[in-house]
């Protein structure tokens, strides 16, 4: 068997960089985190501050009424595509293992109810765009996404709640071509976020 591949980098050689963004503990022991090379040895706060300079205009919201295990994947996707903020609507507790520690670098805001969340979105004039496959939903690839918006995802299985659908400006779906009725909500979230990027960043 081959040698086990170690992630990251070891201790930083002396002299150390004279920069407040660097973490002395990481410089001493090495940085084995799942971060880009450009962020090696940086403090978490410094990484978040740098990401904040470039965050995109879309937010992500997830209804959490049944402890959906897909939330971690959606948070991880939100970090990868640099969403502004992730909003958890309903229960505060969720399984963070699927996020692969990316939640440390992603702004997360909690809302106790759909009503509270909708009130927040109205206050910032952010339209809610539901992502769910329904009889009256429209294909996301042919609809056009607002530059400032919240992409809203429901629970795996039941999808968006009736209350949330009512609050959404539009409900869109990812067009499919096989025999299954729907794709995993974590997968759909990645497609939706990348669709926004194709429309507004490329």
N, C-alpha and C positions, 0 to 999 in steps of 0.2 A: 504493500500500500504506500501511496505517496505521502509526503508531509502535509499536515493540516495547514491550510491557507489561513493566515491571520489577517483579520480585517483591520484597516487603519494603519497607523504609524506608531513607532516606538518613541522613546524620550527624544526631545528636541536637542540637537547639539548646541553647545555653548559657542559664542555668546547668544543669549536669548534675545528675541526681538523686543525692542523698547516700544511697546504698544499696549494700551489699556485693554484692547479687545482680547488679548491672550490670557489664558487661565494658567496660573503657575503650577497647579496640580497636574494639569494635562501636559504641560511642558516637561514636567519632571517624570511622570509615569508613562506618557504616551497617550494617544487619542484613538480609541477603538470604536468610536461612535459611528453610526450610519449617517454620515454627513458628507457633503461634497469636499473634495480636496482643498478647495479655496477656504473652507471653514475649519480646517484642522487647527486644533489647539485654541480656537476661539471659545469664549464663554457662551453659554446659552443665550444670555441677555444680548450679547453683541450680535449673534446670528439673527435673533428675532428683530433687532433694530435694523439690521441691514435688509432683511426681507421686507420689513415695513416700508422701505423706500420704494419698493417695486410691486407691491401687491396689486392684484387685478380688481376690476370693478364688480365682480360677481361674488356673492355670498352663497353659502350652502346651508340648507336647513334640513333636519332629519327629525321626523316624528318618532318618539321613543316611548311607546306605551306598552311594549311587550319585551323589552330588553333584547332588541334585535342585535344579533351577532355581527351583522354587516356594518354597523356604525364604525368600527375600527378601520375597515377597508375604505369607507367613504372619507374618513378623516385623513387617512394616508394619501388618498387621491387628492384631497383638497390641498395638502401640503405640496404634493408633486406639481400641481398645476397653479399653485400660489393663489388660492382663494383668499379673499379679504378676511372673512371670519366664518367659522362653522357654528351654527345655532342648533342646539339640542332642545327640542320641544317635547315637554312631558317629563318623564323620569330623569333625574340627574345622573343616576348610575348607569354605566355602560361598560362593556368588556373592552378594555384598552389594549389587549394583547395584539389584536389585528392591526392596530395603528403603528406598531413597530417603533414606538417612542416618538413618532412624528408629532404627536399632540403637544410635545414640549415646545415646538416651534410654530404652532398654529394657534391663532386666537380662537377661543371657544367661549360662547355665550349661552347661558341657559335661560329658558322661558318655561314657566310652570304650565302654561296652557296655550292652545292655539289662539285664543282670544288675546292673551298677553303678547304673543309673538306678532300677531297681525297688527296690533296697536303700535308696536315698535316699528314695523315696516312702513306703516302709513306715516308715522312721524318723520321718517327719513325719505319719504317718497320713493321707496324701493318696491317695484312691482314684483309680485310673487309668480314664479313660473313653475308649475307643477310638472314633475316628470313621472308619468305613470301611463300604463297602457290601458285605455278605456275606449268605449264605443265612440265617445265624442272627442277623443284626443286627436291632435294633429301631429304629423311627422316632424321631428325636430330638425331634420336636415333640410326641410323646405319651408321653415317657419320664420327664421330670423330671431335672434335673441337680443334683448336690450343690452346696451353697454353696461348699465347699472341695473342689477336685478338680484333676486335670490332664487336659486334653483332649489326646489323643494322636493324631498324624497319621503315616501311613506315606508311602512313596515314591509318586510319581505312577506309576500303572500297577500294580505288584504290591501296593500298599497296605501294611497293617501286616504285620510279620513274624509268624510262628507263635509265636515266643517272646514277643513283645509282646502278642499276642492272649490268650495264656494268662495273662498277668499282669494283664490288664484286668478290672475289676469288671463292666463292661458294654461292649458294642460297639454303637454307634448309627450310623444313616445318615440322610442328608437325603433325604426323599421326593421323587421326581422323577415327571414326568408325560409326558415326551417319548419319543423313540425311542433316545436314547443310553444306554449302560449306566451311565455315571458322569459326574459333573461334575469339573472341575479341583479338585485338592486345595487350592489357594490360595483358590478361591471357597468351597469347603466349610468352610474354616477361619473365614472371615468370618461365614458363616451360623451356625456352631456357637457362636462367641463372642457373637454378637448374641442368639442363643437364650438363652444363660446370662444376659445382661443383662435380657432381657424377663422372665425368671423371678425374678430377684433384685434388680433395681434399679428397675423401673418398676411 
